[in-house]
Amino acid sequence: MKTLDVDYLIVGAGAMSLAFADQLLSDTSATMAIVDRRATPGGHWNDAYPFVKLHQPASMYGVNSLPLGDERIDTDGLNKGLMELSAGPEILGYFSRVMNEVLLPSGRVQYFPMSHFRGDSVFSSLVSGESTRVNVRRKIVDGTFFQTSIPMTHTRPFRHGPEVDVVSPNGLAQMWRRPELTPPHYAVLGGGKTAIDVVVWLLEAGVEPDAISWVVPRDAWLLNRAFNQPCATSFKMTMGGVMHLMQAMAEAETVEGLFDRLEETQQMLRLDRDHRPEMYHCAMVSEAELALLKRVKNVIRKGRINQIEKRGMLMERGTQPMPPGTLYVDCTASAWSKRPPRTVFQGSTITLQTVRTCQPCFSAAVIAAIEAAVPDQELQNAMTNVVPLPDGPADLLDGTLFSLMNQHQWGQNRDLNQRIRNMRLNCFRDLTTDAQMQDPDNLALLEALRQITPHAIDNIHTLKSKLAAEMMAV
Ligand SMILES: Cc1cc2nc3c(=O)[nH]c(=O)nc-3n(C[C@H](O)[C@H](O)[C@H](O)COP(=O)(O)OP(=O)(O)OC[C@H]3O[C@@H](n4cnc5c(N)ncnc54)[C@H](O)[C@@H]3O)c2cc1C
């Protein structure tokens, strides 16, 4: 067996691993080996449907040292007025540049694509079969924890025979291979971001809203992208949004009440005011996208699909007849697995997870900065309380609480805090530029925020206790 000596062995070459490696490269003189079973860097983006786009601004995605996109504000389309969103192929090209223009030229990073990590510091090439044992001087970094799942590669959670046509969104984009088939009707299966992308794509391609049925097992709360812009370009909206969030957190008596308040300020959106969302996955839309989505009136809310037959769908809560020749588009993959969070720093292992709500790349870069700057493991973990990936509305409580706790801890270390504040991936990075601070309204907003935050934290604890008591009573 071949051997290799490095300081860090990083398993996975997805967005989080690369954001970690990039930050570690700039903050230390460490050597690294990056191992991934895929052929090219970028993780799940390698299998994404061609019309996928980020749902958050590109300026907050990728690695710190290399910008993604041009920091441009879109001037037309459904994202008009907001920071650009990169498309899948652009993201893949970007991660290839990160590897080839940043990581490898440093001479301190080695990359092993098409290599399966088998555990015990051993990986095997999937093409030559050769195994390599890595002598890891410092740590193994697990960049595979989220087990991102996408429709092209997941196992469908419903049965269907060959008599019905079921495709992934990738298959939908391959329709040009079947010009003889123009489906009379589309059924989009799933209530998450992928389904939203597909419905928007079909409508923009000219499909009539009545020719689409949308199966929504659970309605979702959707973040309004206008409130999730980098501070540099959008101080008042973004920080105003944070202020509304803290106010709502401080005053709400229930989780429902919390979301009602966030809906009043239009930070949280939903498809239909008659249907209360049970899902919250940080999916983000613009108001123009939502308006388009609302044109689809055939929304089927009968729970999950068990089976699809020629006559229609057998669902949790009844049968749904469907027009003959319907093309079913499977968007039911859950983007991430529902594993309990793991402590980030455990002995000689680092497990990459989110330490600020819904910010995977920024979180991975912060974990690297902490690895470089903080020698004590207990303190490292105090700075990286894992913000669990949300599933339902109540998860916004922990998402907010742990993000605030971590931020507070970073603030205790001046150098580290400065480094984190300046990160490209930090949406709050230009919070206190001279230009921002010359505006008295901005100063007043920051002061109000400083005052309300402790009340928000207190009330989050109260809301969590109430929820725990309700769970006990059930
Ligand atoms: C369609 C879609 C859109 C998204 N949009 C956004 C967005 O706009 N903003 C945002 O912040 N997040 C977004 N996300 C969330 C997304 O999950 C993260 O941004 C991020 O890409 C996850 O990266 P990762 O590195 O954790 O995982 P992955 O991309 O899954 O990478 C993990 C890698 O580990 C490799 N691997 C696993 N096991 C092994 C093994 N044993 N040996 C070797 N290699 C292994 C896999 O091959 C894979 O390449 C989106 C997700 C999806 C699915």
The ligand as a MOL file (V3000), in Angstrom:
LIG
                    3D

  0  0  0     0  0            999 V3000
M  V30 BEGIN CTAB
M  V30 COUNTS 53 58 0 0 0
M  V30 BEGIN ATOM
M  V30 1 C -29.8780 22.2170 -5.4760 0
M  V30 2 C -29.2030 22.7870 -4.2800 0
M  V30 3 C -29.0360 24.1780 -4.1750 0
M  V30 4 C -28.3840 24.7190 -3.0730 0
M  V30 5 N -28.2400 26.0730 -3.0110 0
M  V30 6 C -27.5650 26.6130 -1.9600 0
M  V30 7 C -27.3610 28.0350 -1.8670 0
M  V30 8 O -27.8020 28.8200 -2.6780 0
M  V30 9 N -26.6650 28.5080 -0.8120 0
M  V30 10 C -26.1830 27.6950 0.1460 0
M  V30 11 O -25.5340 28.1680 1.0710 0
M  V30 12 N -26.3890 26.3500 0.0950 0
M  V30 13 C -27.0730 25.7980 -0.9270 0
M  V30 14 N -27.2880 24.4450 -0.9760 0
M  V30 15 C -26.8650 23.6380 0.1500 0
M  V30 16 C -25.6580 22.7650 -0.2030 0
M  V30 17 O -25.9260 21.5400 0.3680 0
M  V30 18 C -24.3830 23.3330 0.2800 0
M  V30 19 O -24.2380 24.5660 -0.2860 0
M  V30 20 C -23.1130 22.6100 -0.0860 0
M  V30 21 O -22.9750 22.4970 -1.4770 0
M  V30 22 C -22.9640 21.2990 0.5490 0
M  V30 23 O -21.6270 20.9880 0.3640 0
M  V30 24 P -20.9420 19.8160 1.0950 0
M  V30 25 O -19.4990 20.0020 0.8400 0
M  V30 26 O -21.3960 19.7500 2.5170 0
M  V30 27 O -21.5460 18.4870 0.4490 0
M  V30 28 P -21.3920 17.7730 -0.9650 0
M  V30 29 O -21.5370 18.7200 -2.0690 0
M  V30 30 O -22.3490 16.6300 -0.9430 0
M  V30 31 O -19.8940 17.1950 -0.9600 0
M  V30 32 C -19.5120 16.0560 -0.2400 0
M  V30 33 C -18.5180 15.2880 -1.0740 0
M  V30 34 O -18.0320 14.1890 -0.2940 0
M  V30 35 C -17.7930 13.1110 -1.1590 0
M  V30 36 N -17.7720 11.8770 -0.3640 0
M  V30 37 C -18.7470 11.4000 0.4440 0
M  V30 38 N -18.3390 10.2540 1.0280 0
M  V30 39 C -17.0890 10.0020 0.5700 0
M  V30 40 C -16.1410 8.9560 0.7920 0
M  V30 41 N -16.3860 7.9480 1.6320 0
M  V30 42 N -14.9670 8.9980 0.1250 0
M  V30 43 C -14.6830 10.0200 -0.7230 0
M  V30 44 N -15.5400 11.0370 -0.9530 0
M  V30 45 C -16.7230 11.0250 -0.3210 0
M  V30 46 C -18.9200 13.1650 -2.1510 0
M  V30 47 O -18.5430 12.5440 -3.3620 0
M  V30 48 C -19.0990 14.6890 -2.3260 0
M  V30 49 O -18.4010 15.1560 -3.4590 0
M  V30 50 C -27.9270 23.8730 -2.0500 0
M  V30 51 C -28.1240 22.4860 -2.1520 0
M  V30 52 C -28.7450 21.9390 -3.2430 0
M  V30 53 C -28.9280 20.4460 -3.3180 0
M  V30 END ATOM
M  V30 BEGIN BOND
M  V30 1 1 1 2
M  V30 2 1 2 3
M  V30 3 2 2 52
M  V30 4 2 3 4
M  V30 5 1 4 5
M  V30 6 1 4 50
M  V30 7 2 5 6
M  V30 8 1 6 7
M  V30 9 1 6 13
M  V30 10 2 7 8
M  V30 11 1 7 9
M  V30 12 1 9 10
M  V30 13 2 10 11
M  V30 14 1 10 12
M  V30 15 2 12 13
M  V30 16 1 13 14
M  V30 17 1 14 15
M  V30 18 1 14 50
M  V30 19 1 15 16
M  V30 20 1 16 17
M  V30 21 1 16 18
M  V30 22 1 18 19
M  V30 23 1 18 20
M  V30 24 1 20 21
M  V30 25 1 20 22
M  V30 26 1 22 23
M  V30 27 1 23 24
M  V30 28 2 24 25
M  V30 29 1 24 26
M  V30 30 1 24 27
M  V30 31 1 27 28
M  V30 32 2 28 29
M  V30 33 1 28 30
M  V30 34 1 28 31
M  V30 35 1 31 32
M  V30 36 1 32 33
M  V30 37 1 33 34
M  V30 38 1 33 48
M  V30 39 1 34 35
M  V30 40 1 35 36
M  V30 41 1 35 46
M  V30 42 1 36 37
M  V30 43 1 36 45
M  V30 44 2 37 38
M  V30 45 1 38 39
M  V30 46 1 39 40
M  V30 47 2 39 45
M  V30 48 1 40 41
M  V30 49 2 40 42
M  V30 50 1 42 43
M  V30 51 2 43 44
M  V30 52 1 44 45
M  V30 53 1 46 47
M  V30 54 1 46 48
M  V30 55 1 48 49
M  V30 56 2 50 51
M  V30 57 1 51 52
M  V30 58 1 52 53
M  V30 END BOND
M  V30 END CTAB
M  END
